[in-house]
């Protein structure tokens, strides 16, 4: 796969930035829970938020996988 071509796509760049943001939010949320500064109900709510972002993270990875396949496949030339 041509990594340079793959990284030039705007959809790939936005997906990678999205992954970075999701990781930051999940890590900060996990740190809040681990620090013990929240009550039980808030900890459950933060945990649900982490699960939601983990789902979005997985979907974004699948989207990147699909974009990699599309970028890697050779374009067929049409014969007239």
Backbone as CSV, one residue per row, in Angstrom:
resi,resn,N_x,N_y,N_z,CA_x,CA_y,CA_z,C_x,C_y,C_z
1,UNK,0.846,-1.178,0.000,0.000,0.000,0.000,0.890,1.239,0.000
2,UNK,0.480,2.223,-0.750,1.200,3.478,-0.817,0.748,4.355,0.349
3,UNK,1.584,4.420,1.384,1.227,5.144,2.600,1.093,6.639,2.353
4,UNK,1.946,7.170,1.490,1.902,8.602,1.194,0.572,8.986,0.541
5,UNK,0.128,8.176,-0.390,-1.148,8.417,-1.062,-2.314,8.255,-0.086
6,UNK,-2.204,7.258,0.786,-3.254,7.004,1.775,-3.410,8.185,2.734
7,UNK,-2.299,8.729,3.190,-2.354,9.819,4.164,-2.743,11.158,3.550
8,UNK,-2.727,11.262,2.222,-3.106,12.513,1.564,-4.620,12.710,1.496
9,UNK,-5.386,11.630,1.637,-6.843,11.738,1.564,-7.382,12.518,2.760
10,UNK,-8.278,13.429,2.483,-8.850,14.261,3.541,-9.656,13.411,4.524
11,UNK,-10.345,12.380,4.028,-11.128,11.517,4.921,-10.219,10.762,5.883
12,UNK,-9.069,10.354,5.422,-8.114,9.641,6.277,-7.574,10.589,7.335
13,UNK,-7.231,11.794,6.934,-6.712,12.769,7.884,-7.740,13.107,8.958
14,UNK,-8.990,13.297,8.556,-10.022,13.615,9.545,-10.298,12.415,10.455
15,UNK,-10.212,11.206,9.915,-10.406,10.015,10.738,-9.290,9.862,11.767
16,UNK,-8.064,10.141,11.362,-6.937,10.044,12.284,-7.034,11.096,13.390
17,UNK,-7.456,12.304,13.031,-7.662,13.328,14.054,-8.799,12.952,14.989
18,UNK,-9.823,12.350,14.445,-10.939,11.878,15.259,-10.477,10.813,16.246
19,UNK,-9.644,9.882,15.779,-9.100,8.845,16.663,-8.281,9.455,17.801
20,UNK,-7.494,10.453,17.475,-6.681,11.110,18.498,-7.566,11.769,19.552
21,UNK,-8.591,12.478,19.107,-9.513,13.119,20.039,-10.250,12.113,20.903
22,UNK,-10.680,11.005,20.309,-11.386,9.975,21.064,-10.479,9.341,22.108
23,UNK,-9.221,9.104,21.744,-8.279,8.541,22.706,-8.053,9.490,23.882
24,UNK,-7.917,10.768,23.590,-7.708,11.752,24.652,-8.899,11.772,25.598
25,UNK,-10.103,11.781,25.052,-11.308,11.811,25.891,-11.417,10.545,26.725
26,UNK,-11.149,9.383,26.127,-11.257,8.127,26.872,-10.210,8.053,27.992
27,UNK,-8.993,8.496,27.714,-7.943,8.440,28.740,-8.262,9.398,29.881
28,UNK,-8.689,10.606,29.549,-9.033,11.557,30.610,-10.206,11.061,31.449
29,UNK,-11.188,10.470,30.807,-12.335,9.931,31.544,-11.912,8.781,32.448
30,UNK,-11.054,7.935,31.942,-10.570,6.814,32.755,-9.764,7.320,33.948
31,UNK,-8.978,8.360,33.732,-8.207,8.930,34.837,-9.112,9.522,35.914
32,UNK,-10.220,10.115,35.514,-11.169,10.665,36.485,-11.762,9.544,37.328
33,UNK,-12.102,8.434,36.690,-12.672,7.303,37.430,-11.627,6.707,38.372
34,UNK,-10.412,6.526,37.879,-9.353,5.907,38.681,-8.962,6.790,39.867
35,UNK,-9.009,8.097,39.673,-8.612,8.998,40.763,-9.551,8.902,41.958
36,UNK,-10.760,8.428,41.742,-11.705,8.247,42.833,-12.376,9.521,43.283
37,UNK,-12.304,10.567,42.471,-12.866,11.855,42.845,-14.350,11.978,42.494
38,UNK,-14.958,10.893,42.019,-16.362,10.947,41.618,-17.172,9.948,42.426
39,UNK,-18.469,10.206,42.524,-19.365,9.295,43.230,-19.710,8.115,42.326
40,UNK,-20.418,7.152,42.882,-20.755,5.936,42.144,-21.570,6.190,40.895
41,UNK,-22.592,7.037,40.990,-23.450,7.309,39.838,-22.680,8.028,38.736
42,UNK,-21.861,8.986,39.102,-21.068,9.698,38.096,-20.034,8.763,37.464
43,UNK,-19.477,7.868,38.241,-18.501,6.909,37.703,-19.166,6.003,36.670
44,UNK,-20.395,5.576,36.954,-21.134,4.746,35.994,-21.408,5.529,34.718
45,UNK,-21.789,6.789,34.854,-22.065,7.634,33.694,-20.795,7.844,32.863
46,UNK,-19.685,8.101,33.516,-18.422,8.281,32.799,-18.014,6.978,32.116
47,UNK,-18.245,5.845,32.769,-17.930,4.555,32.168,-18.770,4.320,30.913
48,UNK,-20.026,4.688,30.943,-20.888,4.559,29.759,-20.385,5.458,28.634
49,UNK,-19.919,6.643,28.994,-19.353,7.549,27.988,-18.105,6.931,27.369
50,UNK,-17.269,6.307,28.199,-16.066,5.644,27.679,-16.449,4.521,26.724
51,UNK,-17.469,3.750,27.081,-17.923,2.676,26.181,-18.426,3.231,24.852
52,UNK,-19.136,4.344,24.907,-19.617,4.982,23.675,-18.473,5.416,22.783
53,UNK,-17.474,6.046,23.383,-16.322,6.469,22.593,-15.516,5.276,22.094
54,UNK,-15.476,4.193,22.839,-14.786,2.984,22.377,-15.493,2.412,21.144
55,UNK,-16.819,2.458,21.136,-17.580,2.005,19.972,-17.273,2.888,18.752
56,UNK,-17.288,4.192,18.960,-16.983,5.117,17.866,-15.548,4.906,17.390
57,UNK,-14.640,4.645,18.316,-13.234,4.383,17.987,-13.136,3.158,17.075
58,UNK,-13.847,2.095,17.424,-13.825,0.872,16.618,-14.411,1.122,15.228
59,UNK,-15.495,1.883,15.147,-16.093,2.179,13.848,-15.159,3.024,12.989
60,UNK,-14.428,3.931,13.607,-13.478,4.754,12.868,-12.328,3.902,12.341
61,UNK,-11.883,2.937,13.141,-10.839,2.024,12.660,-11.324,1.200,11.471
62,UNK,-12.569,0.745,11.534,-13.126,-0.004,10.407,-13.238,0.879,9.166
63,UNK,-13.566,2.151,9.377,-13.646,3.086,8.252,-12.260,3.271,7.633
64,UNK,-11.244,3.395,8.466,-9.877,3.526,7.945,-9.453,2.267,7.186
65,UNK,-9.872,1.114,7.671,-9.553,-0.135,6.979,-10.189,-0.151,5.589
66,UNK,-11.429,0.284,5.510,-12.121,0.350,4.225,-11.444,1.354,3.298
67,UNK,-11.056,2.510,3.848,-10.361,3.501,3.026,-9.023,2.971,2.538
68,UNK,-8.363,2.168,3.351,-7.084,1.579,2.938,-7.287,0.612,1.779
69,UNK,-8.355,-0.164,1.840,-8.639,-1.096,0.741,-8.938,-0.343,-0.541
70,UNK,-9.723,0.737,-0.431,-10.084,1.514,-1.615,-8.852,2.195,-2.195
71,UNK,-7.991,2.708,-1.334,-6.781,3.387,-1.792,-5.806,2.410,-2.425
72,UNK,-5.750,1.197,-1.899,-4.788,0.210,-2.359,-5.190,-0.457,-3.676
73,UNK,-6.492,-0.526,-3.936,-6.939,-1.234,-5.144,-6.576,-0.438,-6.394
74,UNK,-6.014,-1.112,-7.397,-5.654,-0.414,-8.636,-6.900,-0.037,-9.417
75,UNK,-6.844,1.135,-10.010,-7.989,1.579,-10.809,-7.964,0.861,-12.158
76,UNK,-9.106,0.363,-12.509,-9.207,-0.363,-13.784,-9.365,0.629,-14.920
77,UNK,-8.623,0.388,-15.946,-8.752,1.261,-17.139,-9.903,0.734,-17.984
78,UNK,-10.697,1.646,-18.468,-11.859,1.246,-19.289,-11.423,1.074,-20.739
79,UNK,-11.863,-0.018,-21.287,-11.568,-0.269,-22.697,-12.811,0.047,-23.511
80,UNK,-12.610,0.801,-24.549,-13.749,1.216,-25.386,-14.010,0.237,-26.493
